[in-house]
Amino acid sequence: MYKEFQYFLTSYCTLSLDQDDFWSAIQLFIDGEDAEIQHQLQVELTQIINGEQYKTAQNLIEEFGSRALSVSETKEWILHNDQQLKHKK
């Protein structure tokens, strides 16, 4: 479930990132990945948003990103990443 989201978490949201860098990890993803992978992540984020699967996303962030976020923080972070992908430079 949410293969690209899991990839993003394990590859770009490492424990070495501080809180500010965690929020900007999506830019590293945009700069480092091809358009198809970016599109797949955006599709998965849209599925999370449309299905209000923030608890699932929260669990994935904890498991694959080793971060404990509240559901509201998870929602805010997912929406932020979705917007960054939609308006990438």
C-alpha contacts under 8 A as a table, 3 or more apart, distances in Angstrom:
res1	aa1	res2	aa2	distance
2	Y	5	F	5.26
2	Y	6	Q	6.25
2	Y	44	E	6.00
3	K	6	Q	5.18
3	K	7	Y	6.23
4	E	7	Y	4.84
4	E	8	F	6.05
4	E	37	I	7.29
4	E	40	Q	6.50
4	E	41	L	5.26
4	E	44	E	7.37
5	F	8	F	5.03
5	F	9	L	6.21
5	F	41	L	5.85
5	F	44	E	6.86
5	F	45	L	7.59
6	Q	9	L	5.10
6	Q	10	T	6.20
6	Q	60	L	6.98
6	Q	64	F	6.23
7	Y	10	T	5.28
7	Y	11	S	5.85
8	F	11	S	5.32
8	F	12	Y	5.45
8	F	13	C	6.89
8	F	29	F	7.27
8	F	41	L	7.98
9	L	12	Y	5.64
9	L	13	C	4.83
9	L	14	T	7.24
9	L	61	I	6.72
9	L	64	F	5.68
9	L	65	G	4.90
10	T	13	C	6.04
10	T	14	T	6.41
10	T	64	F	5.44
10	T	65	G	5.74
11	S	14	T	6.69
12	Y	25	A	5.88
12	Y	26	I	7.66
12	Y	28	L	7.24
12	Y	29	F	6.72
13	C	17	L	6.79
13	C	22	F	6.03
13	C	25	A	6.28
13	C	65	G	5.64
14	T	17	L	5.86
14	T	65	G	6.26
14	T	66	S	7.69
15	L	18	D	7.77
15	L	65	G	7.25
15	L	66	S	6.70
15	L	67	R	7.91
17	L	20	D	7.77
17	L	21	D	5.38
17	L	22	F	5.68
18	D	21	D	5.32
18	D	22	F	6.08
19	Q	22	F	5.01
19	Q	23	W	6.59
20	D	23	W	5.32
20	D	24	S	6.55
21	D	24	S	4.92
21	D	25	A	5.92
22	F	25	A	5.24
23	W	26	I	7.12
23	W	77	W	7.14
24	S	27	Q	5.58
24	S	28	L	7.25
25	A	28	L	5.22
25	A	29	F	6.42
26	I	29	F	4.90
26	I	30	I	6.15
26	I	81	N	6.10
26	I	84	Q	7.16
26	I	85	L	7.79
27	Q	30	I	4.97
27	Q	31	D	6.08
27	Q	84	Q	7.56
28	L	31	D	5.07
28	L	32	G	5.93
29	F	32	G	5.12
29	F	33	E	5.75
29	F	38	Q	7.77
30	I	33	E	5.71
30	I	34	D	7.74
30	I	38	Q	6.69
30	I	85	L	7.31
30	I	88	K	7.32
33	E	37	I	6.35
33	E	38	Q	6.54
34	D	37	I	5.69
34	D	38	Q	6.39
35	A	38	Q	5.02
35	A	39	H	6.01
36	E	39	H	4.99
36	E	40	Q	6.21
37	I	40	Q	5.04
37	I	41	L	6.31
38	Q	41	L	5.23
38	Q	42	Q	6.23
38	Q	85	L	7.22
39	H	42	Q	5.02
39	H	43	V	6.17
40	Q	43	V	5.06
40	Q	44	E	6.29
41	L	44	E	5.07
41	L	45	L	6.13
42	Q	45	L	5.04
42	Q	46	T	6.07
42	Q	82	D	6.11
42	Q	85	L	6.50
42	Q	86	K	7.78
43	V	46	T	5.10
43	V	47	Q	6.24
44	E	47	Q	4.98
44	E	48	I	6.28
45	L	48	I	5.02
45	L	49	I	6.16
45	L	78	I	6.68
45	L	79	L	7.98
45	L	82	D	6.19
46	T	49	I	4.99
46	T	50	N	5.89
46	T	82	D	7.23
47	Q	50	N	5.19
47	Q	51	G	5.79
47	Q	53	Q	7.87
48	I	51	G	5.28
48	I	52	E	5.63
48	I	53	Q	4.75
48	I	54	Y	6.53
48	I	57	A	7.26
49	I	52	E	4.94
49	I	53	Q	6.51
49	I	54	Y	7.38
49	I	75	K	7.95
49	I	78	I	7.69
49	I	79	L	7.52
50	N	53	Q	7.82
53	Q	56	T	5.32
53	Q	57	A	6.27
54	Y	57	A	4.84
54	Y	58	Q	5.89
54	Y	71	V	6.11
54	Y	74	T	6.36
54	Y	75	K	5.87
55	K	58	Q	4.89
55	K	59	N	6.26
55	K	71	V	6.04
56	T	59	N	5.16
56	T	60	L	6.30
57	A	60	L	5.00
57	A	61	I	6.06
57	A	74	T	7.02
58	Q	61	I	5.13
58	Q	62	E	6.26
58	Q	68	A	7.62
58	Q	69	L	6.49
58	Q	70	S	7.22
58	Q	71	V	6.27
58	Q	74	T	5.78
59	N	62	E	5.10
59	N	63	E	6.10
60	L	63	E	4.99
60	L	64	F	5.68
60	L	65	G	7.28
61	I	64	F	5.44
61	I	65	G	4.73
61	I	66	S	6.42
61	I	67	R	6.01
61	I	68	A	7.30
61	I	69	L	7.80
62	E	65	G	5.51
62	E	66	S	4.63
62	E	67	R	4.69
62	E	68	A	5.39
62	E	69	L	7.56
63	E	66	S	5.61
63	E	67	R	7.73
69	L	72	S	7.92
69	L	73	E	5.68
69	L	74	T	5.87
70	S	73	E	5.08
70	S	74	T	6.04
71	V	74	T	4.94
71	V	75	K	6.15
72	S	75	K	5.08
72	S	76	E	6.23
73	E	76	E	5.08
73	E	77	W	6.08
74	T	77	W	5.11
74	T	78	I	6.03
75	K	78	I	5.15
75	K	79	L	6.09
76	E	79	L	5.23
76	E	80	H	6.08
77	W	80	H	4.99
77	W	81	N	6.19
78	I	81	N	5.21
78	I	82	D	6.11
79	L	82	D	5.04
79	L	83	Q	6.16
80	H	83	Q	5.21
80	H	84	Q	6.23
81	N	84	Q	5.02
81	N	85	L	6.26
82	D	85	L	5.24
82	D	86	K	6.26
83	Q	86	K	5.02
83	Q	87	H	6.09
84	Q	87	H	5.23
84	Q	88	K	5.60
85	L	88	K	5.19
